[in-house]
Amino acid sequence: MGLVRIAAVVPLDGRRVQLTLTDGRVIERDLEPMLAGPVFEDIRRDSVRFAEMRVQGGTLAWPNGADLCPDVLIWGGLPPADSVSDAA
């Protein structure tokens, strides 16, 4: 099946996004905690800059060169090794 990546993005209120994945799923994520460091400063402070995001190479990127790891966006970390969920 290949790696699941981001196919499309829609900015939502705040620093949330709706992501359409290459496997057809649609998920929402709050990017606020991920926008750390100086490269994200303008993106954090300015909604217009935040909304300039685009899908590039299966992840989110901004014109200033900032991007986010697709695995963190999709899975919150590394992708699961298989489809068996943890019994917690």
PDB file with one MODEL, atoms N, CA, C and O in Angstrom:
MODEL        1
ATOM      1  N   MET A   1       0.820  -1.189   0.000  1.00  0.00           N
ATOM      2  CA  MET A   1       0.000   0.000   0.000  1.00  0.00           C
ATOM      3  C   MET A   1       0.865   1.255   0.000  1.00  0.00           C
ATOM      4  O   MET A   1       0.436   2.259  -0.569  1.00  0.00           O
ATOM      5  N   GLY A   2       2.022   1.266   0.583  1.00  0.00           N
ATOM      6  CA  GLY A   2       2.873   2.449   0.609  1.00  0.00           C
ATOM      7  C   GLY A   2       2.580   3.327   1.808  1.00  0.00           C
ATOM      8  O   GLY A   2       1.600   3.137   2.528  1.00  0.00           O
ATOM      9  N   LEU A   3       3.447   4.280   1.995  1.00  0.00           N
ATOM     10  CA  LEU A   3       3.288   5.202   3.113  1.00  0.00           C
ATOM     11  C   LEU A   3       2.089   6.113   2.911  1.00  0.00           C
ATOM     12  O   LEU A   3       1.848   6.602   1.808  1.00  0.00           O
ATOM     13  N   VAL A   4       1.343   6.335   3.977  1.00  0.00           N
ATOM     14  CA  VAL A   4       0.242   7.291   3.946  1.00  0.00           C
ATOM     15  C   VAL A   4       0.839   8.686   4.107  1.00  0.00           C
ATOM     16  O   VAL A   4       1.643   8.926   5.008  1.00  0.00           O
ATOM     17  N   ARG A   5       0.450   9.577   3.250  1.00  0.00           N
ATOM     18  CA  ARG A   5       0.932  10.951   3.296  1.00  0.00           C
ATOM     19  C   ARG A   5      -0.244  11.905   3.127  1.00  0.00           C
ATOM     20  O   ARG A   5      -1.380  11.466   2.950  1.00  0.00           O
ATOM     21  N   ILE A   6       0.018  13.179   3.180  1.00  0.00           N
ATOM     22  CA  ILE A   6      -1.014  14.200   3.065  1.00  0.00           C
ATOM     23  C   ILE A   6      -1.208  14.538   1.590  1.00  0.00           C
ATOM     24  O   ILE A   6      -0.247  14.789   0.863  1.00  0.00           O
ATOM     25  N   ALA A   7      -2.471  14.541   1.164  1.00  0.00           N
ATOM     26  CA  ALA A   7      -2.802  14.858  -0.228  1.00  0.00           C
ATOM     27  C   ALA A   7      -3.372  16.263  -0.375  1.00  0.00           C
ATOM     28  O   ALA A   7      -3.182  16.909  -1.405  1.00  0.00           O
ATOM     29  N   ALA A   8      -4.082  16.745   0.668  1.00  0.00           N
ATOM     30  CA  ALA A   8      -4.696  18.072   0.606  1.00  0.00           C
ATOM     31  C   ALA A   8      -4.855  18.613   2.019  1.00  0.00           C
ATOM     32  O   ALA A   8      -4.937  17.856   2.987  1.00  0.00           O
ATOM     33  N   VAL A   9      -4.898  19.958   2.118  1.00  0.00           N
ATOM     34  CA  VAL A   9      -5.055  20.615   3.412  1.00  0.00           C
ATOM     35  C   VAL A   9      -6.039  21.767   3.288  1.00  0.00           C
ATOM     36  O   VAL A   9      -6.076  22.473   2.281  1.00  0.00           O
ATOM     37  N   VAL A  10      -6.843  21.940   4.347  1.00  0.00           N
ATOM     38  CA  VAL A  10      -7.742  23.087   4.455  1.00  0.00           C
ATOM     39  C   VAL A  10      -7.498  23.708   5.824  1.00  0.00           C
ATOM     40  O   VAL A  10      -7.694  23.039   6.839  1.00  0.00           O
ATOM     41  N   PRO A  11      -7.068  24.989   5.882  1.00  0.00           N
ATOM     42  CA  PRO A  11      -6.907  25.653   7.180  1.00  0.00           C
ATOM     43  C   PRO A  11      -8.275  25.864   7.824  1.00  0.00           C
ATOM     44  O   PRO A  11      -9.247  26.202   7.149  1.00  0.00           O
ATOM     45  N   LEU A  12      -8.335  25.661   9.131  1.00  0.00           N
ATOM     46  CA  LEU A  12      -9.557  25.866   9.905  1.00  0.00           C
ATOM     47  C   LEU A  12      -9.322  26.987  10.915  1.00  0.00           C
ATOM     48  O   LEU A  12      -8.267  27.622  10.901  1.00  0.00           O
ATOM     49  N   ASP A  13     -10.282  27.230  11.779  1.00  0.00           N
ATOM     50  CA  ASP A  13     -10.132  28.254  12.818  1.00  0.00           C
ATOM     51  C   ASP A  13      -8.961  27.943  13.733  1.00  0.00           C
ATOM     52  O   ASP A  13      -8.578  26.787  13.914  1.00  0.00           O
ATOM     53  N   GLY A  14      -8.401  29.002  14.306  1.00  0.00           N
ATOM     54  CA  GLY A  14      -7.249  28.827  15.178  1.00  0.00           C
ATOM     55  C   GLY A  14      -6.074  28.326  14.365  1.00  0.00           C
ATOM     56  O   GLY A  14      -5.813  28.822  13.269  1.00  0.00           O
ATOM     57  N   ARG A  15      -5.383  27.368  14.887  1.00  0.00           N
ATOM     58  CA  ARG A  15      -4.253  26.756  14.173  1.00  0.00           C
ATOM     59  C   ARG A  15      -4.571  25.307  13.846  1.00  0.00           C
ATOM     60  O   ARG A  15      -3.695  24.442  13.871  1.00  0.00           O
ATOM     61  N   ARG A  16      -5.841  25.055  13.538  1.00  0.00           N
ATOM     62  CA  ARG A  16      -6.291  23.708  13.169  1.00  0.00           C
ATOM     63  C   ARG A  16      -6.326  23.561  11.648  1.00  0.00           C
ATOM     64  O   ARG A  16      -6.488  24.538  10.917  1.00  0.00           O
ATOM     65  N   VAL A  17      -6.171  22.320  11.193  1.00  0.00           N
ATOM     66  CA  VAL A  17      -6.250  22.017   9.772  1.00  0.00           C
ATOM     67  C   VAL A  17      -7.069  20.758   9.548  1.00  0.00           C
ATOM     68  O   VAL A  17      -7.171  19.901  10.425  1.00  0.00           O
ATOM     69  N   GLN A  18      -7.649  20.661   8.367  1.00  0.00           N
ATOM     70  CA  GLN A  18      -8.280  19.426   7.912  1.00  0.00           C
ATOM     71  C   GLN A  18      -7.351  18.844   6.859  1.00  0.00           C
ATOM     72  O   GLN A  18      -7.020  19.497   5.869  1.00  0.00           O
ATOM     73  N   LEU A  19      -6.939  17.616   7.088  1.00  0.00           N
ATOM     74  CA  LEU A  19      -6.010  16.946   6.182  1.00  0.00           C
ATOM     75  C   LEU A  19      -6.729  15.811   5.452  1.00  0.00           C
ATOM     76  O   LEU A  19      -7.415  15.001   6.077  1.00  0.00           O
ATOM     77  N   THR A  20      -6.572  15.759   4.148  1.00  0.00           N
ATOM     78  CA  THR A  20      -7.015  14.607   3.372  1.00  0.00           C
ATOM     79  C   THR A  20      -5.772  13.778   3.094  1.00  0.00           C
ATOM     80  O   THR A  20      -4.786  14.275   2.550  1.00  0.00           O
ATOM     81  N   LEU A  21      -5.835  12.509   3.476  1.00  0.00           N
ATOM     82  CA  LEU A  21      -4.680  11.622   3.351  1.00  0.00           C
ATOM     83  C   LEU A  21      -4.740  10.831   2.049  1.00  0.00           C
ATOM     84  O   LEU A  21      -5.795  10.712   1.426  1.00  0.00           O
ATOM     85  N   THR A  22      -3.606  10.301   1.657  1.00  0.00           N
ATOM     86  CA  THR A  22      -3.522   9.549   0.404  1.00  0.00           C
ATOM     87  C   THR A  22      -4.329   8.254   0.437  1.00  0.00           C
ATOM     88  O   THR A  22      -4.596   7.672  -0.615  1.00  0.00           O
ATOM     89  N   ASP A  23      -4.726   7.790   1.634  1.00  0.00           N
ATOM     90  CA  ASP A  23      -5.571   6.598   1.722  1.00  0.00           C
ATOM     91  C   ASP A  23      -7.061   6.960   1.755  1.00  0.00           C
ATOM     92  O   ASP A  23      -7.913   6.088   1.929  1.00  0.00           O
ATOM     93  N   GLY A  24      -7.370   8.262   1.586  1.00  0.00           N
ATOM     94  CA  GLY A  24      -8.762   8.705   1.521  1.00  0.00           C
ATOM     95  C   GLY A  24      -9.340   9.213   2.826  1.00  0.00           C
ATOM     96  O   GLY A  24     -10.390   9.855   2.824  1.00  0.00           O
ATOM     97  N   ARG A  25      -8.678   8.941   3.939  1.00  0.00           N
ATOM     98  CA  ARG A  25      -9.190   9.427   5.227  1.00  0.00           C
ATOM     99  C   ARG A  25      -9.072  10.945   5.305  1.00  0.00           C
ATOM    100  O   ARG A  25      -8.186  11.545   4.695  1.00  0.00           O
ATOM    101  N   VAL A  26      -9.977  11.555   6.062  1.00  0.00           N
ATOM    102  CA  VAL A  26      -9.931  12.981   6.347  1.00  0.00           C
ATOM    103  C   VAL A  26      -9.842  13.122   7.858  1.00  0.00           C
ATOM    104  O   VAL A  26     -10.678  12.591   8.589  1.00  0.00           O
ATOM    105  N   ILE A  27      -8.814  13.847   8.327  1.00  0.00           N
ATOM    106  CA  ILE A  27      -8.589  14.016   9.759  1.00  0.00           C
ATOM    107  C   ILE A  27      -8.383  15.501  10.056  1.00  0.00           C
ATOM    108  O   ILE A  27      -8.048  16.285   9.167  1.00  0.00           O
ATOM    109  N   GLU A  28      -8.588  15.871  11.314  1.00  0.00           N
ATOM    110  CA  GLU A  28      -8.299  17.235  11.755  1.00  0.00           C
ATOM    111  C   GLU A  28      -7.177  17.189  12.776  1.00  0.00           C
ATOM    112  O   GLU A  28      -7.084  16.263  13.581  1.00  0.00           O
ATOM    113  N   ARG A  29      -6.326  18.206  12.728  1.00  0.00           N
ATOM    114  CA  ARG A  29      -5.211  18.304  13.669  1.00  0.00           C
ATOM    115  C   ARG A  29      -5.068  19.749  14.135  1.00  0.00           C
ATOM    116  O   ARG A  29      -5.293  20.690  13.374  1.00  0.00           O
ATOM    117  N   ASP A  30      -4.687  19.902  15.405  1.00  0.00           N
ATOM    118  CA  ASP A  30      -4.332  21.204  15.961  1.00  0.00           C
ATOM    119  C   ASP A  30      -2.826  21.342  15.828  1.00  0.00           C
ATOM    120  O   ASP A  30      -2.077  20.588  16.449  1.00  0.00           O
ATOM    121  N   LEU A  31      -2.374  22.297  15.025  1.00  0.00           N
ATOM    122  CA  LEU A  31      -0.941  22.459  14.790  1.00  0.00           C
ATOM    123  C   LEU A  31      -0.256  23.343  15.825  1.00  0.00           C
ATOM    124  O   LEU A  31       0.974  23.399  15.858  1.00  0.00           O
ATOM    125  N   GLU A  32      -1.012  24.031  16.665  1.00  0.00           N
ATOM    126  CA  GLU A  32      -0.431  24.979  17.621  1.00  0.00           C
ATOM    127  C   GLU A  32       0.781  24.412  18.367  1.00  0.00           C
ATOM    128  O   GLU A  32       1.821  25.068  18.408  1.00  0.00           O
ATOM    129  N   PRO A  33       0.682  23.203  18.964  1.00  0.00           N
ATOM    130  CA  PRO A  33       1.845  22.695  19.702  1.00  0.00           C
ATOM    131  C   PRO A  33       3.042  22.329  18.818  1.00  0.00           C
ATOM    132  O   PRO A  33       4.156  22.171  19.319  1.00  0.00           O
ATOM    133  N   MET A  34       2.818  22.194  17.518  1.00  0.00           N
ATOM    134  CA  MET A  34       3.894  21.803  16.603  1.00  0.00           C
ATOM    135  C   MET A  34       4.642  23.002  16.019  1.00  0.00           C
ATOM    136  O   MET A  34       5.704  22.838  15.418  1.00  0.00           O
ATOM    137  N   LEU A  35       4.098  24.189  16.191  1.00  0.00           N
ATOM    138  CA  LEU A  35       4.668  25.386  15.580  1.00  0.00           C
ATOM    139  C   LEU A  35       5.672  26.043  16.519  1.00  0.00           C
ATOM    140  O   LEU A  35       5.493  27.189  16.930  1.00  0.00           O
ATOM    141  N   ALA A  36       6.723  25.312  16.854  1.00  0.00           N
ATOM    142  CA  ALA A  36       7.736  25.787  17.794  1.00  0.00           C
ATOM    143  C   ALA A  36       8.994  26.220  17.054  1.00  0.00           C
ATOM    144  O   ALA A  36       9.317  25.689  15.992  1.00  0.00           O
ATOM    145  N   GLY A  37       9.690  27.176  17.618  1.00  0.00           N
ATOM    146  CA  GLY A  37      10.962  27.609  17.062  1.00  0.00           C
ATOM    147  C   GLY A  37      10.821  28.842  16.193  1.00  0.00           C
ATOM    148  O   GLY A  37       9.718  29.215  15.791  1.00  0.00           O
ATOM    149  N   PRO A  38      11.953  29.470  15.907  1.00  0.00           N
ATOM    150  CA  PRO A  38      11.940  30.729  15.163  1.00  0.00           C
ATOM    151  C   PRO A  38      11.390  30.635  13.744  1.00  0.00           C
ATOM    152  O   PRO A  38      10.816  31.606  13.251  1.00  0.00           O
ATOM    153  N   VAL A  39      11.546  29.499  13.075  1.00  0.00           N
ATOM    154  CA  VAL A  39      11.059  29.376  11.701  1.00  0.00           C
ATOM    155  C   VAL A  39       9.526  29.484  11.644  1.00  0.00           C
ATOM    156  O   VAL A  39       8.967  29.848  10.610  1.00  0.00           O
ATOM    157  N   PHE A  40       8.854  29.168  12.754  1.00  0.00           N
ATOM    158  CA  PHE A  40       7.392  29.223  12.803  1.00  0.00           C
ATOM    159  C   PHE A  40       6.860  30.504  13.447  1.00  0.00           C
ATOM    160  O   PHE A  40       5.647  30.642  13.603  1.00  0.00           O
ATOM    161  N   GLU A  41       7.724  31.438  13.824  1.00  0.00           N
ATOM    162  CA  GLU A  41       7.285  32.626  14.570  1.00  0.00           C
ATOM    163  C   GLU A  41       6.187  33.397  13.831  1.00  0.00           C
ATOM    164  O   GLU A  41       5.129  33.650  14.408  1.00  0.00           O
ATOM    165  N   ASP A  42       6.412  33.773  12.583  1.00  0.00           N
ATOM    166  CA  ASP A  42       5.398  34.515  11.819  1.00  0.00           C
ATOM    167  C   ASP A  42       4.145  33.677  11.597  1.00  0.00           C
ATOM    168  O   ASP A  42       3.036  34.211  11.611  1.00  0.00           O
ATOM    169  N   ILE A  43       4.307  32.390  11.395  1.00  0.00           N
ATOM    170  CA  ILE A  43       3.187  31.482  11.159  1.00  0.00           C
ATOM    171  C   ILE A  43       2.319  31.383  12.412  1.00  0.00           C
ATOM    172  O   ILE A  43       1.094  31.325  12.308  1.00  0.00           O
ATOM    173  N   ARG A  44       2.935  31.364  13.593  1.00  0.00           N
ATOM    174  CA  ARG A  44       2.193  31.327  14.860  1.00  0.00           C
ATOM    175  C   ARG A  44       1.416  32.615  15.074  1.00  0.00           C
ATOM    176  O   ARG A  44       0.264  32.584  15.506  1.00  0.00           O
ATOM    177  N   ARG A  45       2.043  33.749  14.774  1.00  0.00           N
ATOM    178  CA  ARG A  45       1.458  35.051  15.105  1.00  0.00           C
ATOM    179  C   ARG A  45       0.444  35.557  14.083  1.00  0.00           C
ATOM    180  O   ARG A  45      -0.445  36.329  14.441  1.00  0.00           O
ATOM    181  N   ASP A  46       0.553  35.149  12.836  1.00  0.00           N
ATOM    182  CA  ASP A  46      -0.228  35.750  11.757  1.00  0.00           C
ATOM    183  C   ASP A  46      -1.078  34.686  11.055  1.00  0.00           C
ATOM    184  O   ASP A  46      -0.550  33.756  10.445  1.00  0.00           O
ATOM    185  N   SER A  47      -2.398  34.837  11.151  1.00  0.00           N
ATOM    186  CA  SER A  47      -3.307  33.862  10.532  1.00  0.00           C
ATOM    187  C   SER A  47      -3.151  33.806   9.019  1.00  0.00           C
ATOM    188  O   SER A  47      -3.317  32.748   8.413  1.00  0.00           O
ATOM    189  N   VAL A  48      -2.831  34.953   8.405  1.00  0.00           N
ATOM    190  CA  VAL A  48      -2.624  34.973   6.950  1.00  0.00           C
ATOM    191  C   VAL A  48      -1.409  34.124   6.583  1.00  0.00           C
ATOM    192  O   VAL A  48      -1.458  33.343   5.633  1.00  0.00           O
ATOM    193  N   ARG A  49      -0.320  34.278   7.336  1.00  0.00           N
ATOM    194  CA  ARG A  49       0.893  33.467   7.089  1.00  0.00           C
ATOM    195  C   ARG A  49       0.599  31.991   7.332  1.00  0.00           C
ATOM    196  O   ARG A  49       1.044  31.138   6.564  1.00  0.00           O
ATOM    197  N   PHE A  50      -0.144  31.682   8.393  1.00  0.00           N
ATOM    198  CA  PHE A  50      -0.507  30.300   8.688  1.00  0.00           C
ATOM    199  C   PHE A  50      -1.247  29.673   7.501  1.00  0.00           C
ATOM    200  O   PHE A  50      -0.972  28.536   7.118  1.00  0.00           O
ATOM    201  N   ALA A  51      -2.185  30.427   6.929  1.00  0.00           N
ATOM    202  CA  ALA A  51      -3.025  29.912   5.843  1.00  0.00           C
ATOM    203  C   ALA A  51      -2.273  29.778   4.519  1.00  0.00           C
ATOM    204  O   ALA A  51      -2.823  29.236   3.561  1.00  0.00           O
ATOM    205  N   GLU A  52      -1.029  30.258   4.442  1.00  0.00           N
ATOM    206  CA  GLU A  52      -0.234  30.124   3.214  1.00  0.00           C
ATOM    207  C   GLU A  52       0.320  28.708   3.021  1.00  0.00           C
ATOM    208  O   GLU A  52       1.044  28.453   2.059  1.00  0.00           O
ATOM    209  N   MET A  53      -0.012  27.799   3.924  1.00  0.00           N
ATOM    210  CA  MET A  53       0.495  26.428   3.828  1.00  0.00           C
ATOM    211  C   MET A  53       0.044  25.766   2.535  1.00  0.00           C
ATOM    212  O   MET A  53      -0.975  26.127   1.946  1.00  0.00           O
ATOM    213  N   ARG A  54       0.839  24.780   2.111  1.00  0.00           N
ATOM    214  CA  ARG A  54       0.505  23.978   0.940  1.00  0.00           C
ATOM    215  C   ARG A  54       1.023  22.561   1.184  1.00  0.00           C
ATOM    216  O   ARG A  54       1.855  22.328   2.061  1.00  0.00           O
ATOM    217  N   VAL A  55       0.523  21.641   0.403  1.00  0.00           N
ATOM    218  CA  VAL A  55       1.038  20.271   0.472  1.00  0.00           C
ATOM    219  C   VAL A  55       2.227  20.182  -0.473  1.00  0.00           C
ATOM    220  O   VAL A  55       2.144  20.525  -1.652  1.00  0.00           O
ATOM    221  N   GLN A  56       3.335  19.711   0.084  1.00  0.00           N
ATOM    222  CA  GLN A  56       4.555  19.542  -0.706  1.00  0.00           C
ATOM    223  C   GLN A  56       5.252  18.271  -0.222  1.00  0.00           C
ATOM    224  O   GLN A  56       5.556  18.141   0.963  1.00  0.00           O
ATOM    225  N   GLY A  57       5.498  17.361  -1.114  1.00  0.00           N
ATOM    226  CA  GLY A  57       6.172  16.122  -0.751  1.00  0.00           C
ATOM    227  C   GLY A  57       5.425  15.294   0.279  1.00  0.00           C
ATOM    228  O   GLY A  57       6.042  14.576   1.065  1.00  0.00           O
ATOM    229  N   GLY A  58       4.091  15.389   0.281  1.00  0.00           N
ATOM    230  CA  GLY A  58       3.280  14.590   1.203  1.00  0.00           C
ATOM    231  C   GLY A  58       3.152  15.159   2.593  1.00  0.00           C
ATOM    232  O   GLY A  58       2.641  14.481   3.484  1.00  0.00           O
ATOM    233  N   THR A  59       3.607  16.404   2.814  1.00  0.00           N
ATOM    234  CA  THR A  59       3.472  17.032   4.120  1.00  0.00           C
ATOM    235  C   THR A  59       3.095  18.497   3.933  1.00  0.00           C
ATOM    236  O   THR A  59       2.904  18.957   2.807  1.00  0.00           O
ATOM    237  N   LEU A  60       2.989  19.230   5.049  1.00  0.00           N
ATOM    238  CA  LEU A  60       2.663  20.653   4.998  1.00  0.00           C
ATOM    239  C   LEU A  60       3.935  21.476   4.963  1.00  0.00           C
ATOM    240  O   LEU A  60       4.889  21.203   5.691  1.00  0.00           O
ATOM    241  N   ALA A  61       3.935  22.490   4.106  1.00  0.00           N
ATOM    242  CA  ALA A  61       5.078  23.390   3.987  1.00  0.00           C
ATOM    243  C   ALA A  61       4.563  24.817   3.807  1.00  0.00           C
ATOM    244  O   ALA A  61       3.441  25.037   3.350  1.00  0.00           O
ATOM    245  N   TRP A  62       5.403  25.772   4.174  1.00  0.00           N
ATOM    246  CA  TRP A  62       5.091  27.193   4.033  1.00  0.00           C
ATOM    247  C   TRP A  62       6.132  27.836   3.129  1.00  0.00           C
ATOM    248  O   TRP A  62       7.227  27.301   2.956  1.00  0.00           O
ATOM    249  N   PRO A  63       5.788  28.995   2.548  1.00  0.00           N
ATOM    250  CA  PRO A  63       6.715  29.669   1.636  1.00  0.00           C
ATOM    251  C   PRO A  63       8.065  30.033   2.260  1.00  0.00           C
ATOM    252  O   PRO A  63       9.050  30.179   1.537  1.00  0.00           O
ATOM    253  N   ASN A  64       8.128  30.182   3.580  1.00  0.00           N
ATOM    254  CA  ASN A  64       9.401  30.549   4.221  1.00  0.00           C
ATOM    255  C   ASN A  64      10.327  29.351   4.398  1.00  0.00           C
ATOM    256  O   ASN A  64      11.414  29.495   4.958  1.00  0.00           O
ATOM    257  N   GLY A  65       9.916  28.168   3.931  1.00  0.00           N
ATOM    258  CA  GLY A  65      10.750  26.969   4.041  1.00  0.00           C
ATOM    259  C   GLY A  65      10.407  26.080   5.220  1.00  0.00           C
ATOM    260  O   GLY A  65      10.941  24.977   5.330  1.00  0.00           O
ATOM    261  N   ALA A  66       9.529  26.534   6.105  1.00  0.00           N
ATOM    262  CA  ALA A  66       9.110  25.715   7.251  1.00  0.00           C
ATOM    263  C   ALA A  66       8.252  24.559   6.763  1.00  0.00           C
ATOM    264  O   ALA A  66       7.474  24.703   5.820  1.00  0.00           O
ATOM    265  N   ASP A  67       8.402  23.410   7.414  1.00  0.00           N
ATOM    266  CA  ASP A  67       7.530  22.274   7.144  1.00  0.00           C
ATOM    267  C   ASP A  67       7.414  21.426   8.396  1.00  0.00           C
ATOM    268  O   ASP A  67       8.135  21.632   9.372  1.00  0.00           O
ATOM    269  N   LEU A  68       6.500  20.474   8.357  1.00  0.00           N
ATOM    270  CA  LEU A  68       6.264  19.582   9.497  1.00  0.00           C
ATOM    271  C   LEU A  68       6.400  18.137   9.047  1.00  0.00           C
ATOM    272  O   LEU A  68       6.106  17.805   7.898  1.00  0.00           O
ATOM    273  N   CYS A  69       6.843  17.285   9.948  1.00  0.00           N
ATOM    274  CA  CYS A  69       6.995  15.863   9.658  1.00  0.00           C
ATOM    275  C   CYS A  69       5.620  15.238   9.399  1.00  0.00           C
ATOM    276  O   CYS A  69       4.726  15.358  10.236  1.00  0.00           O
ATOM    277  N   PRO A  70       5.441  14.578   8.257  1.00  0.00           N
ATOM    278  CA  PRO A  70       4.130  13.995   7.967  1.00  0.00           C
ATOM    279  C   PRO A  70       3.720  12.914   8.967  1.00  0.00           C
ATOM    280  O   PRO A  70       2.533  12.781   9.265  1.00  0.00           O
ATOM    281  N   ASP A  71       4.666  12.144   9.488  1.00  0.00           N
ATOM    282  CA  ASP A  71       4.311  11.103  10.460  1.00  0.00           C
ATOM    283  C   ASP A  71       3.755  11.713  11.740  1.00  0.00           C
ATOM    284  O   ASP A  71       2.820  11.171  12.331  1.00  0.00           O
ATOM    285  N   VAL A  72       4.317  12.824  12.169  1.00  0.00           N
ATOM    286  CA  VAL A  72       3.808  13.503  13.369  1.00  0.00           C
ATOM    287  C   VAL A  72       2.416  14.065  13.090  1.00  0.00           C
ATOM    288  O   VAL A  72       1.530  13.965  13.939  1.00  0.00           O
ATOM    289  N   LEU A  73       2.216  14.649  11.922  1.00  0.00           N
ATOM    290  CA  LEU A  73       0.908  15.191  11.566  1.00  0.00           C
ATOM    291  C   LEU A  73      -0.162  14.110  11.498  1.00  0.00           C
ATOM    292  O   LEU A  73      -1.274  14.296  11.992  1.00  0.00           O
ATOM    293  N   ILE A  74       0.176  12.985  10.886  1.00  0.00           N
ATOM    294  CA  ILE A  74      -0.814  11.928  10.654  1.00  0.00           C
ATOM    295  C   ILE A  74      -0.986  11.049  11.886  1.00  0.00           C
ATOM    296  O   ILE A  74      -2.112  10.796  12.314  1.00  0.00           O
ATOM    297  N   TRP A  75       0.111  10.585  12.453  1.00  0.00           N
ATOM    298  CA  TRP A  75       0.053   9.569  13.506  1.00  0.00           C
ATOM    299  C   TRP A  75       0.366  10.111  14.901  1.00  0.00           C
ATOM    300  O   TRP A  75       0.108   9.429  15.893  1.00  0.00           O
ATOM    301  N   GLY A  76       0.913  11.315  14.995  1.00  0.00           N
ATOM    302  CA  GLY A  76       1.351  11.825  16.293  1.00  0.00           C
ATOM    303  C   GLY A  76       2.722  11.274  16.659  1.00  0.00           C
ATOM    304  O   GLY A  76       3.141  11.389  17.810  1.00  0.00           O
ATOM    305  N   GLY A  77       3.414  10.689  15.719  1.00  0.00           N
ATOM    306  CA  GLY A  77       4.734  10.076  15.923  1.00  0.00           C
ATOM    307  C   GLY A  77       4.981   9.123  14.776  1.00  0.00           C
ATOM    308  O   GLY A  77       4.500   9.345  13.664  1.00  0.00           O
ATOM    309  N   LEU A  78       5.718   8.077  15.034  1.00  0.00           N
ATOM    310  CA  LEU A  78       5.980   7.083  13.990  1.00  0.00           C
ATOM    311  C   LEU A  78       4.697   6.365  13.596  1.00  0.00           C
ATOM    312  O   LEU A  78       3.831   6.154  14.445  1.00  0.00           O
ATOM    313  N   PRO A  79       4.554   5.985  12.332  1.00  0.00           N
ATOM    314  CA  PRO A  79       3.356   5.246  11.922  1.00  0.00           C
ATOM    315  C   PRO A  79       3.311   3.887  12.610  1.00  0.00           C
ATOM    316  O   PRO A  79       4.350   3.325  12.954  1.00  0.00           O
ATOM    317  N   PRO A  80       2.110   3.363  12.807  1.00  0.00           N
ATOM    318  CA  PRO A  80       2.007   2.048  13.450  1.00  0.00           C
ATOM    319  C   PRO A  80       2.684   0.964  12.604  1.00  0.00           C
ATOM    320  O   PRO A  80       2.668   1.021  11.375  1.00  0.00           O
ATOM    321  N   ALA A  81       3.266  -0.004  13.271  1.00  0.00           N
ATOM    322  CA  ALA A  81       3.959  -1.091  12.577  1.00  0.00           C
ATOM    323  C   ALA A  81       2.973  -2.001  11.839  1.00  0.00           C
ATOM    324  O   ALA A  81       3.296  -2.570  10.797  1.00  0.00           O
ATOM    325  N   ASP A  82       1.763  -2.126  12.401  1.00  0.00           N
ATOM    326  CA  ASP A  82       0.743  -2.942  11.751  1.00  0.00           C
ATOM    327  C   ASP A  82      -0.626  -2.401  12.141  1.00  0.00           C
ATOM    328  O   ASP A  82      -0.722  -1.367  12.803  1.00  0.00           O
ATOM    329  N   SER A  83      -1.657  -3.078  11.744  1.00  0.00           N
ATOM    330  CA  SER A  83      -3.022  -2.580  11.984  1.00  0.00           C
ATOM    331  C   SER A  83      -3.592  -3.038  13.316  1.00  0.00           C
ATOM    332  O   SER A  83      -4.735  -2.707  13.631  1.00  0.00           O
ATOM    333  N   VAL A  84      -2.840  -3.782  14.104  1.00  0.00           N
ATOM    334  CA  VAL A  84      -3.329  -4.253  15.411  1.00  0.00           C
ATOM    335  C   VAL A  84      -3.235  -3.075  16.391  1.00  0.00           C
ATOM    336  O   VAL A  84      -2.165  -2.496  16.572  1.00  0.00           O
ATOM    337  N   SER A  85      -4.360  -2.730  17.016  1.00  0.00           N
ATOM    338  CA  SER A  85      -4.350  -1.634  17.975  1.00  0.00           C
ATOM    339  C   SER A  85      -3.962  -2.140  19.354  1.00  0.00           C
ATOM    340  O   SER A  85      -4.167  -3.307  19.688  1.00  0.00           O
ATOM    341  N   ASP A  86      -3.397  -1.236  20.148  1.00  0.00           N
ATOM    342  CA  ASP A  86      -2.997  -1.594  21.514  1.00  0.00           C
ATOM    343  C   ASP A  86      -4.236  -1.807  22.363  1.00  0.00           C
ATOM    344  O   ASP A  86      -5.205  -1.055  22.259  1.00  0.00           O
ATOM    345  N   ALA A  87      -4.206  -2.820  23.193  1.00  0.00           N
ATOM    346  CA  ALA A  87      -5.302  -3.063  24.139  1.00  0.00           C
ATOM    347  C   ALA A  87      -4.930  -2.360  25.439  1.00  0.00           C
ATOM    348  O   ALA A  87      -4.092  -2.836  26.204  1.00  0.00           O
ATOM    349  N   ALA A  88      -5.564  -1.226  25.669  1.00  0.00           N
ATOM    350  CA  ALA A  88      -5.248  -0.447  26.880  1.00  0.00           C
ATOM    351  C   ALA A  88      -6.410  -0.401  27.805  1.00  0.00           C
ATOM    352  O   ALA A  88      -6.327   0.209  28.872  1.00  0.00           O
TER     353      ALA A  88
ENDMDL
END
